[in-house]
Amino acid sequence: MEPAVLAPLLSVPFERTYTLGKNVSAIQILAAEDGSRRLGLITQLPEGAQVDVGGPGFNDRTVKVQCGGSSYFIFLEDLEPARKRAASAVTNS
């Protein structure tokens, strides 16, 4: 079985660090001893957690993030409310 292929590098038009406004489903990315990566379990990142955007996801609807020393894939739409709040704060300043 071939490992998941990552989507081409996306130009993500938002900040690098976000604070999650709700619990977010995430797929953990695990490192094997040989240096390869594999998908882990689906988990929840808690509301208030800070995530750093770290690259493209496995398709055009996901993004790779770092949180608490681990890597995850999450859906871009789960960052959307944070993007709207940030844009609103800039507009209202």
C-alpha positions in Angstrom: 0.0 0.0 0.0 1.4 3.4 -1.0 1.5 6.2 1.7 -0.8 9.1 1.3 0.4 11.6 -1.2 0.5 15.2 -0.1 -1.3 17.8 -2.1 0.9 20.4 -4.0 2.1 23.3 -1.9 -0.7 25.7 -1.3 -0.5 29.4 -1.0 -2.2 29.7 2.4 -3.4 33.4 2.7 -3.5 33.5 6.5 -1.4 34.0 9.6 0.9 31.3 10.7 -0.4 30.8 14.3 -4.0 30.4 15.3 -5.9 30.0 18.5 -8.7 27.5 18.0 -12.2 28.9 18.7 -13.7 25.4 19.1 -12.7 21.8 19.4 -11.3 20.6 16.1 -11.0 17.1 14.7 -7.4 16.3 13.7 -5.5 13.4 12.2 -2.2 12.9 13.9 0.9 12.4 11.7 3.3 9.8 13.2 7.0 9.4 12.4 8.3 5.9 12.0 11.8 4.8 13.0 12.9 4.7 9.4 12.0 8.4 9.0 8.8 7.8 7.0 5.4 9.3 8.1 2.1 7.6 8.6 -1.4 8.7 9.7 -2.3 8.1 13.3 -5.6 8.2 15.1 -8.3 10.9 14.7 -8.3 13.1 17.8 -9.7 16.4 19.0 -7.6 19.5 19.5 -9.3 21.5 22.2 -10.8 25.0 22.0 -8.1 27.5 22.9 -5.2 25.4 21.6 -2.6 27.3 19.6 -1.7 25.7 16.2 1.1 26.7 13.9 0.4 26.2 10.2 3.2 24.0 8.9 2.4 23.2 5.3 -0.1 21.7 2.9 -2.4 18.9 3.8 -3.1 15.6 2.1 -5.7 17.3 -0.2 -6.9 20.9 -1.0 -9.2 21.0 2.0 -6.7 20.2 4.7 -3.5 21.8 6.1 -0.7 20.5 8.3 -0.4 22.1 11.7 1.8 21.7 14.8 0.2 21.7 18.2 1.8 20.6 21.6 4.9 19.2 19.9 2.9 16.9 17.5 1.9 17.3 13.9 -1.7 16.9 12.6 -3.8 17.4 9.5 -6.9 19.5 10.1 -9.6 20.9 7.7 -9.0 24.5 6.5 -12.6 25.3 7.2 -11.9 24.8 10.9 -9.5 27.8 10.7 -12.1 29.9 8.8 -13.8 31.5 11.9 -10.3 32.5 13.2 -9.5 34.1 9.8 -12.8 36.0 9.8 -12.2 37.3 13.4 -8.6 38.4 12.5 -9.8 40.1 9.3 -12.6 41.9 11.3 -10.2 43.1 13.9 -7.9 44.6 11.2 -10.9 46.2 9.4 -12.3 47.7 12.6 -9.0 49.2 13.8 
